């Protein structure tokens, strides 16, 4: 008789996504209870149920049980199947919410994944599809997931009515490489994408001008690209946004974005994005805040060797993620100050011994 694997047990609705991902990767069932049990509208929200459905379609043999009140969920993981999947995302969260957990799972699928997601492409809660395309995917390339990895933005969709569509293509790997990334380098160039849909196309240029007025003081190599979508491809609602990324000499990336708000001129949105990019760079590290958990997860799954990475101050989400990783994989990180001689520096070196995770799902060719 096969041993029943230990069940991971968590409480609360926060960090739901990465806990489900850890469960599927480690093969251990996960039980999450007390999901908004004190709320006047208790239980899972529509986007969380939608995420569970998406994970069910990307995997094969996954059993998901949700309690009657929706305040508890049990997930028994199957294998990550991949293949071609289409999913409609609800309009309460953007596509980025659904794409982030899938990006963590996709390299370990049985077949290369081709995922089409429809819904809102940019909102203020999650990473926009632009940031995922220009920053998140290059972070995966650090670990050797590169050939055929791409995100195509077919249509844009602004809140509240959405209408956007993206296609995510991800190859499969046998094992991820060990990361050794301790030199953040110096910022050498800034790139950005501004887009405006169903509003005056001049808004895009106005954002670029305003962002340049701040960033030109720091570095001359700035290229901000104006992305124009017309007609059917521009979704159902008006909106505009600016996403910026700064790249260093060693390939470290920092990103920031700002999104249109009612009654706020495009110049103010651009200034907000430019200043938050500078704040992000100031936080230091070789990986920015939004991608800490992705990079740390891939380090844990790396080959049986010591991986090292320099990060700025960890966010609350990252700290919780490290605790959950220890529960799922038994891996703890050694965290040391990157520069003990400099009292000003908040950078830390995270190092861990990879579990040597091998993709056993993939079809042997």
Residue, then its C-alpha position, 0 to 999 in steps of 0.5 A: x500500500x502506498x503511503x499517503x503523503x503528508x497534507x500541507x495545512x494552511x489558514x486564510x485567503x492570503x498567499x493562496x496562489x503560491x500555496x497551490x503551486x507548492x502543493x502541485x510541484x511537491x506532490x503533497x495535497x494541501x488543505x486551506x481553511x478559514x478562507x475569509x471565515x469572518x467576512x460578511x461575504x465568506x469563502x472563495x471569491x470568483x477569481x480564486x475559484x477560476x484559478x482552481x479551475x485553471x490549475x485543474x485544466x493545466x494538470x491531469x488528475x488533480x482533485x479539488x474539493x471545496x467545502x459547502x460554505x467555500x471557506x475551505x479547499x482541499x487540493x490533491x495534485x496530479x501531474x502537470x500536463x501542459x498542452x493547449x488550454x484556453x481560459x476565460x478570466x473573470x473581470x474581478x482580477x487581471x490576467x496577470x493574477x492567473x499567469x503568475x502561478x502558471x509560469x511557475x508550473x509550466x516548465x515542468x509540464x508533460x508537454x509544452x504549454x500553450x495557454x490562451x487567457x482572455x480578460x483584463x490585461x492591465x489592472x492596479x492589483x497584479x503585474x500587467x502583461x507587459x511586465x510579465x513579457x519583458x521582465x518575468x520571462x527573462x527571469x525564467x531564462x536565468x534558469x535555462x528555460x528559454x527556447x520558445x518561451x514567449x507571451x503574445x499580446x493579441x488584444x488589450x483589455x482595460x478594466x472594467x469590461x476587459x476584452x483582452x487576450x494573451x497567448x503564453x507559450x512555454x517549453x519544458x525542461x528536464x531540470x532548472x539550472x543553479x543560479x549564482x547572481x550576486x552582482x547587481x551591476x549598474x543601471x545601463x538602460x531604461x526601456x518602457x511601453x506606454x499604451x492607450x486604448x479607446x482614448x486619444x492616441x496622443x495620451x501615449x506620447x504625453x506619458x512618454x514626454x513626462x516620464x522622460x522629463x524625470x528619467x533623463x536626469x539619470x541616464x541618456x539611454x532611454x527608449x520608451x515605446x508607444x504601443x498602439x492597438x486599434x479597433x477590435x484589438x483594443x478591448x472593450x473599455x478605455x484606459x492607458x498605462x505606462x510600464x518601465x523597466x531598468x536593466x543593469x550591466x549584469x542583466x538585473x532588472x527592476x520594473x514599475x508601472x502606473x495605470x490610468x485613473x479617472x480624472x488623472x491626466x496622463x502626465x501624472x500617471x507617467x510621473x508616478x511610474x517614473x518615480x516608482x521605478x527610481x524607488x524600486x532601483x533604490x531598493x537594490x538587489x539583483x531581482x526586484x520585489x515582484x519577482x522575489x518568490x519566482x526566483x527563490x522557488x526556481x532556486x529551491x527546485x534547482x540541481x543539487x548544488x548551492x544557488x545564491x542570489x542577491x535581493x533587496x529587502x524581502x516583502x511580507x509575501x516573500x517571507x511567508x513564501x520562504x516559510x511555506x517552501x520549508x513546509x513543502x520541500x524542507x528547504x531553508x535559506x541561509x540569509x546573510x547581509x550582502x555587504x557587511x561593511x556598508x551599514x546603509x545597504x539593506x541587500x541580502x544574499x539568499x543561498x540554498x541547496x537545490x532539491x534537484x527537482x527533475x521533471x518526471x512528467x515530460x514525455x521521453x522522446 
